[in-house]
Amino acid sequence: MPPVSPMLAKLSRQMPQGGELLYEPKWDGFRCIVFRDGQEMELGSRNERPLTRYFPELVGSLLANLPERCVLDGEIVIVGQSGLDFDALLQRIHPAASRVKLLASETPSSFVAFDILALDDKDLRGETFGSRRLVLERALGDAEPPVYLTPATSDPVVAMDWFERFEGAGLDGVVAKPIGLGYREGERVMWKVKHERTADCVVGGFRWHKDGTGVGSLLLGLYDEHGSLQHAGVASGFTAGLRTSLVDYLAPYRSEDLEDHPWRAMTADAGVKRRPGGLSRWNAGKDLSWQALAPELVCEVGYDHLQGDRFRHATSFRRWRGDRAPGSCTYAQLEVAVPEELARVFGAGE
């Protein structure tokens, strides 16, 4: 019965090898545990919140393709013109049912299954992953889009090929799973291998840490082809010592007057497509207020993936770049993955 806390993965910068491992593409979507009992269907998120109302079009597809009684682990994704579209997923977390219904028609979602926790009356969490994979393959043997079984391989050479080729389809990397692993809820017992690159960004502001005593995150900007400074993401994960020292380092650049700041208006300036401080669809109660900085500082950050014109995840701060002019921090410096058709990804395991 729901809720179930999904099994998680820890980051690895090298492709794990040795032992018995199964490799899968890492999907960039909403983690989802699907519970089905006859005509009853519940979609649970990674943080155990219900997702069912946000993806009404997916419920019918799952009822048509899943066994009568089962619990599956997988990912909800939306396929856009250039691959997986995470921004379209974020739009679904909307309080208005009419808006959700419209988006369900305009940008329908898909479900990619990669594990099975229960089938009929049998709890499979104590079984090995290798055994569960065989059960999952039989359970979804006749599944049709938009319900998919994720490709899998035991060959690390094939996995590295997927890692290099499938980023253009919007995939996030590769996950390595021990074949003998039971389903361990909430534990980081798998490995995820993600792309990592660096970029030089303008620091246009910061947010205070939740304890109120240091800097929690830096707000990063990149100049587009029109010369506008776009809010491209954040750098976070600072140590306690660095959080404190950043307060003094940033003090000379702080400004309470936004009149001349590129992000001065939250609604007016059409030249700024993304601004900090807006409401979060996923964490409605989260404080996203920010402190403006004169856009004169440049820092180098590590990032794994660019979604449109924004870093998909929080970046990692590397160092200050006093040798770089803010105007040189443009999108042109970023490496863009070559597009790859998602059909090739789904057919990779055949």
Rosetta blueprint (number, residue, H / E / L):
1 M L
2 P L
3 P L
4 V L
5 S L
6 P L
7 M L
8 L E
9 A E
10 K E
11 L E
12 S E
13 R L
14 Q L
15 M L
16 P L
17 Q L
18 G L
19 G L
20 E L
21 L E
22 L E
23 Y E
24 E E
25 P E
26 K E
27 W L
28 D L
29 G L
30 F E
31 R E
32 C E
33 I E
34 V E
35 F E
36 R E
37 D E
38 G L
39 Q L
40 E E
41 M E
42 E E
43 L E
44 G E
45 S E
46 R L
47 N L
48 E L
49 R L
50 P E
51 L L
52 T H
53 R H
54 Y H
55 F L
56 P H
57 E H
58 L H
59 V H
60 G H
61 S H
62 L H
63 L H
64 A H
65 N H
66 L L
67 P L
68 E L
69 R E
70 C E
71 V E
72 L E
73 D E
74 G E
75 E E
76 I E
77 V E
78 I E
79 V E
80 G E
81 Q L
82 S L
83 G E
84 L E
85 D L
86 F H
87 D H
88 A H
89 L H
90 L H
91 Q H
92 R H
93 I L
94 H L
95 P L
96 A L
97 A H
98 S H
99 R H
100 V H
101 K H
102 L H
103 L H
104 A H
105 S H
106 E H
107 T L
108 P L
109 S E
110 S E
111 F E
112 V E
113 A E
114 F E
115 D E
116 I E
117 L E
118 A E
119 L E
120 D L
121 D L
122 K E
123 D E
124 L L
125 R L
126 G L
127 E L
128 T L
129 F H
130 G H
131 S H
132 R H
133 R H
134 L H
135 V H
136 L H
137 E H
138 R H
139 A H
140 L L
141 G L
142 D L
143 A L
144 E L
145 P L
146 P L
147 V E
148 Y E
149 L E
150 T L
151 P L
152 A L
153 T E
154 S L
155 D L
156 P H
157 V H
158 V H
159 A H
160 M H
161 D H
162 W H
163 F H
164 E H
165 R H
166 F H
167 E H
168 G H
169 A H
170 G L
171 L L
172 D L
173 G E
174 V E
175 V E
176 A E
177 K E
178 P E
179 I L
180 G L
181 L L
182 G L
183 Y L
184 R L
185 E L
186 G L
187 E L
188 R E
189 V E
190 M E
191 W E
192 K E
193 V E
194 K L
195 H L
196 E L
197 R E
198 T E
199 A E
200 D E
201 C E
202 V E
203 V E
204 G E
205 G E
206 F E
207 R E
208 W E
209 H L
210 K L
211 D L
212 G L
213 T L
214 G L
215 V E
216 G E
217 S E
218 L E
219 L E
220 L E
221 G E
222 L E
223 Y E
224 D L
225 E L
226 H L
227 G L
228 S L
229 L E
230 Q E
231 H E
232 A E
233 G E
234 V E
235 A E
236 S E
237 G L
238 F L
239 T L
240 A H
241 G H
242 L H
243 R H
244 T H
245 S H
246 L H
247 V H
248 D H
249 Y H
250 L H
251 A H
252 P H
253 Y H
254 R E
255 S L
256 E L
257 D L
258 L L
259 E L
260 D L
261 H L
262 P L
263 W L
264 R L
265 A L
266 M L
267 T L
268 A L
269 D L
270 A L
271 G L
272 V L
273 K L
274 R L
275 R L
276 P L
277 G L
278 G L
279 L L
280 S L
281 R L
282 W L
283 N L
284 A L
285 G L
286 K L
287 D L
288 L L
289 S L
290 W L
291 Q E
292 A E
293 L E
294 A E
295 P E
296 E E
297 L E
298 V E
299 C E
300 E E
301 V E
302 G E
303 Y E
304 D L
305 H L
306 L E
307 Q E
308 G L
309 D L
310 R E
311 F E
312 R L
313 H L
314 A L
315 T E
316 S E
317 F E
318 R E
319 R E
320 W E
321 R L
322 G L
323 D L
324 R L
325 A L
326 P H
327 G H
328 S H
329 C L
330 T E
331 Y H
332 A H
333 Q H
334 L L
335 E L
336 V L
337 A L
338 V L
339 P L
340 E L
341 E L
342 L H
343 A H
344 R H
345 V H
346 F H
347 G L
348 A L
349 G L
350 E L
